[in-house]
């Protein structure tokens, strides 16, 4: 990631899909370098909030910054976005997929700069795909494809990363490695996840959404409680903490 992160803001953010209001007047500020997990059940507005912050989705009311009002290239220099799903029909080599993250930073499609090669190499190594760089992305497993598009976002070297379910389909080894990379980065990170352990391990702050509204905001140890799991996720569970920093959530 480039720099020390940027401030991300949403003020009075509302988004509609037809008659359905996905976000209701959401206010959120993420400080430079802060790591924030967006939590909530399916349909709570996590993906919509990420897409609005990334400038991909125009709000019906309210504002976002810095993406609001910027063109695509200017936004890409500040924010890298990892979508929840991508479908690949053409057998692009993995390294070419990752190199797509450099487009906003190149002056010409024919540029062959050392810094771009270095960004691709570093990003592939970070997600454990250096040995698969020449393999077609269509021949990778679901978890390997997930790591490839994450490497593309890392190669963008934007000061902010917005990630939608980054650990989906990852095995334990690579899940741990990815979370370690995100936690150690100097940039701003906002990730939407259903993985409560990932939220506690990687992020210093958890923001919980329910029916398009923020219902809790604070350190994961304070936010992820048995009462919240019951009221927001409709799950009765026991929450245990180990060494004051780790959650163990067990359904009852």
C-alpha positions as CSV (number, residue, x, y, z in Angstrom):
1,X,0.0,0.0,0.0
2,X,1.1,3.5,-0.6
3,X,1.6,6.0,2.2
4,X,0.0,5.9,5.6
5,X,-3.6,5.6,4.5
6,X,-6.4,8.2,3.9
7,X,-9.5,9.2,5.8
8,X,-12.7,7.7,4.5
9,X,-16.0,9.4,5.3
10,X,-19.7,8.7,4.7
11,X,-22.1,11.4,5.9
12,X,-25.9,10.8,5.8
13,X,-25.4,8.1,3.3
14,X,-28.6,6.5,1.9
15,X,-28.8,4.1,-1.0
16,X,-31.9,2.6,-2.6
17,X,-32.4,-0.4,-4.9
18,X,-35.9,0.3,-6.3
19,X,-38.2,0.4,-3.4
20,X,-35.7,-1.2,-1.0
21,X,-33.6,1.2,1.1
22,X,-30.2,-0.6,1.5
23,X,-28.6,2.1,3.7
24,X,-30.4,4.6,5.9
25,X,-28.4,7.8,6.7
26,X,-25.2,6.1,7.6
27,X,-22.4,8.2,9.1
28,X,-18.9,6.6,9.2
29,X,-15.4,8.0,9.4
30,X,-12.3,5.8,9.2
31,X,-9.0,7.4,10.2
32,X,-5.8,7.0,8.1
33,X,-4.2,3.7,8.8
34,X,-7.3,2.4,10.7
35,X,-8.4,-1.2,10.3
36,X,-12.2,-1.6,10.4
37,X,-14.4,-4.7,10.0
38,X,-17.9,-4.3,8.7
39,X,-20.1,-7.0,10.3
40,X,-23.7,-7.9,9.9
41,X,-26.1,-10.5,8.5
42,X,-26.8,-11.0,4.8
43,X,-28.6,-8.0,3.4
44,X,-27.5,-5.7,6.2
45,X,-25.8,-3.2,3.8
46,X,-22.1,-4.1,4.1
47,X,-21.4,-4.5,0.4
48,X,-23.5,-1.5,-0.5
49,X,-21.5,0.6,2.0
50,X,-18.2,-0.6,0.6
51,X,-19.2,0.1,-3.0
52,X,-20.4,3.6,-2.1
53,X,-17.1,4.3,-0.3
54,X,-15.2,3.1,-3.4
55,X,-17.1,5.4,-5.7
56,X,-18.7,2.5,-7.6
57,X,-22.2,3.2,-6.4
58,X,-23.7,6.7,-6.4
59,X,-25.7,7.4,-3.2
60,X,-29.3,8.6,-3.3
61,X,-28.5,11.0,-0.4
62,X,-25.5,12.0,1.6
63,X,-21.8,12.2,0.6
64,X,-18.7,10.0,0.6
65,X,-15.1,11.1,0.4
66,X,-12.5,11.0,-1.1
67,X,-14.3,9.0,-3.9
68,X,-17.2,11.4,-4.2
69,X,-16.7,13.6,-7.3
70,X,-13.5,12.0,-8.4
71,X,-13.0,10.3,-11.8
72,X,-12.1,6.6,-12.0
73,X,-8.4,7.1,-12.3
74,X,-8.2,9.6,-9.4
75,X,-10.2,7.2,-7.2
76,X,-8.1,4.2,-8.1
77,X,-5.0,6.1,-7.0
78,X,-6.6,6.4,-3.5
79,X,-8.7,3.4,-3.1
80,X,-8.4,-0.3,-4.1
81,X,-11.6,-2.3,-4.1
82,X,-11.9,-6.1,-3.9
83,X,-15.4,-7.3,-4.9
84,X,-17.1,-10.2,-3.3
85,X,-17.2,-12.2,-6.5
86,X,-15.6,-12.2,-10.0
87,X,-16.1,-14.5,-12.9
88,X,-13.3,-15.4,-15.3
89,X,-14.0,-16.7,-18.8
90,X,-10.7,-16.0,-20.4
91,X,-7.4,-17.7,-19.4
92,X,-5.4,-14.7,-18.4
93,X,-2.1,-15.6,-16.7
94,X,-2.2,-14.8,-13.0
95,X,0.6,-12.2,-13.2
96,X,-1.4,-10.3,-15.9
97,X,-4.4,-10.3,-13.7
98,X,-2.3,-8.8,-10.9
99,X,-0.7,-6.3,-13.2
100,X,-4.2,-4.9,-13.9
101,X,-3.9,-3.3,-10.5
102,X,-1.2,-1.0,-12.0
103,X,-3.3,0.6,-14.7
104,X,-4.1,3.8,-12.8
105,X,-0.4,4.4,-12.3
106,X,0.9,3.8,-15.9
107,X,1.1,6.6,-18.5
108,X,1.1,4.1,-21.4
109,X,-0.1,0.6,-22.0
110,X,3.3,-0.1,-23.4
111,X,5.2,1.0,-20.3
112,X,7.4,-1.6,-18.8
113,X,8.6,-0.1,-15.6
114,X,10.6,-1.8,-12.8
115,X,8.3,-0.4,-10.1
116,X,5.3,-2.1,-11.8
117,X,7.1,-5.5,-11.9
118,X,8.2,-5.0,-8.3
119,X,4.6,-4.3,-7.2
120,X,3.3,-7.4,-9.0
121,X,6.1,-9.6,-7.5
122,X,5.6,-8.3,-4.0
123,X,1.9,-8.8,-4.1
124,X,2.1,-12.3,-5.5
125,X,4.5,-13.2,-2.8
126,X,2.3,-11.7,-0.1
127,X,-0.6,-14.0,-1.0
128,X,1.6,-17.0,-1.7
129,X,1.0,-17.2,-5.5
130,X,4.5,-16.5,-6.8
131,X,4.9,-20.1,-8.1
132,X,1.5,-19.9,-9.9
133,X,2.2,-16.5,-11.7
134,X,2.1,-18.1,-15.2
135,X,-0.9,-20.3,-14.7
136,X,-4.2,-19.3,-16.3
137,X,-6.6,-17.9,-13.7
138,X,-9.3,-20.1,-15.1
139,X,-7.3,-23.2,-13.9
140,X,-7.0,-22.0,-10.3
141,X,-9.1,-23.2,-7.4
142,X,-11.6,-20.8,-5.9
143,X,-9.3,-19.9,-3.0
144,X,-6.4,-19.4,-5.4
145,X,-8.5,-17.1,-7.6
146,X,-9.5,-15.2,-4.5
147,X,-5.8,-14.6,-3.6
148,X,-5.0,-13.6,-7.1
149,X,-7.6,-10.7,-7.1
150,X,-6.4,-9.7,-3.7
151,X,-2.9,-9.5,-5.1
152,X,-4.3,-7.3,-7.8
153,X,-5.7,-4.9,-5.2
154,X,-2.4,-4.9,-3.3
155,X,-0.4,-4.2,-6.5
156,X,-2.5,-1.1,-6.9
157,X,-0.6,0.4,-4.0
158,X,-3.5,2.6,-3.0
159,X,-3.5,4.1,0.5
160,X,-6.9,2.6,1.2
161,X,-8.2,-1.0,0.7
162,X,-11.9,-1.8,0.7
163,X,-12.4,-5.6,0.7
164,X,-15.6,-7.6,0.4
165,X,-15.2,-11.0,2.1
166,X,-11.5,-11.3,1.5
167,X,-11.1,-14.6,3.3
168,X,-13.9,-16.4,1.5
169,X,-12.7,-19.9,0.2
170,X,-9.2,-19.5,1.8
171,X,-7.7,-22.4,3.7
172,X,-6.4,-21.9,7.2
173,X,-2.8,-21.2,6.1
174,X,-3.6,-18.6,3.5
175,X,-6.4,-17.0,5.6
176,X,-3.8,-16.4,8.4
177,X,-1.3,-15.1,5.9
178,X,-3.8,-12.7,4.3
179,X,-4.9,-11.3,7.7
180,X,-1.3,-10.9,8.7
181,X,-0.6,-8.8,5.6
182,X,-3.7,-6.6,6.1
183,X,-3.0,-6.0,9.8
184,X,0.7,-5.1,9.1
185,X,-0.1,-2.7,6.3
186,X,0.2,1.0,6.9
187,X,-2.8,1.8,4.9
188,X,-6.5,2.3,5.7
189,X,-8.4,-1.0,5.5
190,X,-12.1,-1.6,5.6
191,X,-13.3,-5.2,5.2
192,X,-16.8,-6.7,5.1
193,X,-16.8,-10.1,6.6
194,X,-18.9,-12.8,8.3
195,X,-15.7,-14.2,9.9
196,X,-15.8,-12.9,13.5
197,X,-12.4,-14.3,14.3
198,X,-10.9,-12.4,11.3
199,X,-12.5,-9.2,12.5
200,X,-11.0,-9.6,15.9
201,X,-7.6,-10.7,14.6
202,X,-7.1,-8.1,12.0
203,X,-9.1,-5.0,13.0
204,X,-9.0,-2.7,15.9
205,X,-12.6,-1.6,15.2
206,X,-15.8,-3.3,14.3
207,X,-18.9,-1.6,12.8
208,X,-22.1,-3.6,12.8
209,X,-24.8,-3.0,10.3
210,X,-28.4,-4.2,10.6
211,X,-31.1,-3.4,8.0
212,X,-29.0,-0.6,6.6
213,X,-28.2,1.1,9.9
214,X,-25.1,1.2,12.1
215,X,-26.1,-0.5,15.4
216,X,-22.7,-0.9,17.0
217,X,-19.3,0.6,16.6
218,X,-16.2,0.0,18.7
219,X,-13.4,-2.5,19.5
220,X,-14.3,-6.0,18.5
221,X,-14.0,-7.3,22.1
222,X,-16.6,-4.8,23.1
223,X,-18.9,-5.1,20.1
224,X,-19.0,-8.9,19.5
225,X,-21.2,-9.9,22.5
226,X,-23.7,-12.6,23.2
227,X,-26.5,-10.0,23.2
228,X,-25.5,-8.5,19.9
229,X,-25.3,-12.0,18.3
230,X,-28.8,-12.7,19.5
231,X,-30.3,-9.4,18.5
232,X,-28.6,-8.8,15.1
233,X,-27.6,-12.3,13.9
234,X,-30.5,-14.1,15.5
235,X,-28.0,-16.7,17.0
236,X,-27.8,-17.7,20.6
237,X,-24.1,-18.2,21.2
238,X,-21.5,-18.2,24.0
239,X,-18.6,-15.7,23.6
240,X,-15.4,-16.5,25.3
241,X,-12.2,-14.4,25.4
242,X,-8.7,-15.8,25.6
243,X,-5.8,-13.6,26.8
244,X,-8.1,-10.6,26.5
245,X,-8.0,-10.4,22.8
246,X,-9.4,-13.5,21.1
247,X,-13.0,-14.5,20.5
248,X,-14.4,-18.0,20.7
249,X,-18.0,-18.0,19.5
250,X,-19.9,-21.2,20.1
251,X,-23.5,-21.7,19.1
252,X,-25.8,-22.9,21.9
